[in-house]
Amino acid sequence: MFNPLKQAGELNKLRKEAQKIQEELKKIEVEKSKSKAVVVVTGDMKIKSIKLEGEEMFDIKAALNDAIQDAQK
């Protein structure tokens, strides 16, 4: 028999697991460099930093994060 309370409990459990995974992904950082560029990206697909010749590129980082967020909608 269909039990909506049981399904709601299972859904809540899955939601909590997903939130835990999202928090863990935020802690992962990957750094890559090519020539004079260094990029750091977190596991939740956010660009943490972009440096060109040692100079932080805040506007480029913000624009890329906005584009990634829009693409994920």
BELTAFEN-V283327 format. One record per residue. N is the residue number from 1. PSI is psi in whole degrees, -180 to 180 (* if undefined). D_LAST is the distance of its C-alpha to the last C-alpha in Angstrom with 1 decimal. Layout:
BEGIN
[[N;PSI;D_LAST] [N;PSI;D_LAST]]
END
This chain:
BEGIN
[[1;146;35.9] [2;124;32.4] [3;99;32.0] [4;-29;29.0] [5;-38;29.9] [6;-43;29.8] [7;-39;26.4] [8;-40;25.1] [9;-42;26.8] [10;-40;25.2] [11;-42;21.7] [12;-40;22.4] [13;-45;23.8] [14;-39;20.7] [15;-43;18.5] [16;-39;21.0] [17;-42;21.1] [18;-41;17.3] [19;-39;17.7] [20;-43;20.7] [21;-42;19.0] [22;-41;16.3] [23;-39;19.3] [24;-39;21.2] [25;-35;18.5] [26;-25;18.6] [27;-19;22.3] [28;132;22.2] [29;136;22.8] [30;128;23.4] [31;131;25.5] [32;145;26.3] [33;144;28.7] [34;125;29.9] [35;-113;32.8] [36;13;32.3] [37;138;28.6] [38;128;27.3] [39;136;23.6] [40;125;22.6] [41;140;19.3] [42;165;18.5] [43;-18;17.6] [44;21;14.3] [45;34;13.5] [46;137;14.4] [47;119;17.2] [48;-41;20.1] [49;153;22.6] [50;125;23.6] [51;132;27.4] [52;122;29.3] [53;38;33.1] [54;-6;32.7] [55;128;31.0] [56;134;27.6] [57;80;25.1] [58;-42;23.1] [59;-41;21.7] [60;-42;20.4] [61;-47;18.9] [62;-43;17.1] [63;-43;15.9] [64;-43;14.6] [65;-39;12.8] [66;-44;11.1] [67;-42;10.3] [68;-44;9.0] [69;-43;6.7] [70;-38;5.5] [71;-25;5.6] [72;-4;3.8] [73;*;0.0]]
END
